[in-house]
């Protein structure tokens, strides 16, 4: 079998397995959740889709366009790392925002007791430092390669 055929068969098999797992989960929902919980889940899923398509996608598109324009001096690998870091930061910010909001309205101090604000701050510090280091290394490596090819 050729490599492209193997990849194609693997994708089809993984897609079928994923579809079967999703189907199994969906069929089990009515037996595991009451009507109110099921309606709440459907509302949550609808809001998630709206949030994704109405907020995250437009903002990431604008950020990507801005990065392309502002970061036109960056080489492709560096720009890709920067875009990936911003997208990761956006997703983690969304999750952390939900946790911080839930923690602020929790009735019990034992529920959601982790220091989410502190962890969130450390996440951003490490993300910025890691991204800056990766971009620095990639840019230096790329510039040294360009210097060797033009010399």
SULVENBEL-V750264 format. One record per residue. RES is the residue in one letter. OMEGA is omega in whole degrees, 0 to 359 (999 if undefined). NEAR is the number of other ideal C-beta (glycine too) atoms within 12 Angstrom. D_CENTER is the distance of its C-alpha to the mean C-alpha in Angstrom with 2 decimals. Layout:
<<RES/OMEGA/NEAR/D_CENTER> <RES/OMEGA/NEAR/D_CENTER>>
This chain:
<<X/177/9/34.76> <X/182/8/33.02> <X/182/9/29.53> <X/177/10/28.21> <X/179/11/29.90> <X/178/12/28.40> <X/181/13/24.86> <X/179/14/25.69> <X/179/15/27.24> <X/179/15/24.35> <X/179/14/21.88> <X/180/14/24.36> <X/178/14/24.87> <X/177/14/21.21> <X/179/14/20.85> <X/179/14/24.04> <X/179/14/23.05> <X/179/14/19.76> <X/179/14/21.84> <X/179/14/24.48> <X/178/14/22.23> <X/178/14/20.77> <X/178/13/24.40> <X/179/14/25.65> <X/180/16/23.23> <X/178/18/24.13> <X/180/12/27.80> <X/182/13/27.63> <X/182/20/26.16> <X/180/15/29.55> <X/183/12/31.28> <X/184/13/28.90> <X/174/17/28.31> <X/182/12/30.95> <X/181/11/31.16> <X/180/10/29.79> <X/179/15/26.76> <X/177/18/26.19> <X/177/15/26.48> <X/178/15/24.14> <X/180/20/21.49> <X/177/18/22.06> <X/180/14/21.84> <X/179/16/18.56> <X/179/16/17.10> <X/178/15/18.71> <X/178/16/17.36> <X/179/18/13.75> <X/179/15/14.45> <X/179/15/16.23> <X/179/21/13.65> <X/185/18/11.03> <X/184/15/13.83> <X/183/14/15.83> <X/187/20/13.70> <X/182/23/10.10> <X/178/17/11.33> <X/180/16/14.50> <X/179/22/13.22> <X/176/24/10.82> <X/177/19/13.88> <X/179/17/16.19> <X/178/24/14.36> <X/178/22/14.36> <X/178/15/17.99> <X/178/17/18.85> <X/179/27/17.51> <X/181/18/19.46> <X/183/13/22.45> <X/184/15/22.37> <X/182/23/21.12> <X/178/13/23.50> <X/179/16/25.27> <X/175/24/22.40> <X/186/23/22.58> <X/180/18/20.06> <X/180/20/18.51> <X/179/28/18.22> <X/179/28/16.71> <X/177/21/14.05> <X/180/28/13.26> <X/178/33/13.30> <X/179/27/11.01> <X/179/23/8.39> <X/180/28/9.12> <X/179/29/9.04> <X/177/24/5.69> <X/178/22/4.57> <X/179/27/7.53> <X/181/28/7.03> <X/180/22/4.62> <X/177/24/7.08> <X/178/24/9.78> <X/180/22/9.55> <X/180/21/9.93> <X/178/27/12.51> <X/178/19/14.24> <X/180/21/14.86> <X/179/25/16.21> <X/178/23/18.29> <X/180/15/19.71> <X/179/18/20.55> <X/182/24/22.15> <X/181/15/24.22> <X/181/12/25.68> <X/181/16/26.15> <X/182/10/29.86> <X/180/10/30.04> <X/179/10/29.25> <X/178/9/28.50> <X/180/13/25.53> <X/187/21/22.25> <X/180/12/24.33> <X/179/17/21.84> <X/185/15/21.60> <X/180/24/18.13> <X/179/18/19.04> <X/179/15/20.21> <X/180/19/17.30> <X/177/24/14.96> <X/178/17/17.39> <X/177/17/17.54> <X/182/25/13.81> <X/177/22/14.07> <X/181/15/17.36> <X/178/19/16.22> <X/180/27/13.18> <X/181/19/15.73> <X/179/15/18.42> <X/179/21/16.58> <X/179/29/15.31> <X/179/18/18.84> <X/180/17/20.47> <X/179/24/18.61> <X/179/30/19.39> <X/181/19/22.91> <X/181/18/23.56> <X/180/23/22.32> <X/179/24/24.38> <X/179/17/27.41> <X/180/17/27.26> <X/180/22/27.01> <X/179/18/29.80> <X/176/15/32.00> <X/178/15/31.66> <X/179/13/32.59> <X/179/11/35.49> <X/182/10/36.79> <X/181/9/36.68> <X/182/8/38.50> <X/999/7/41.05>>
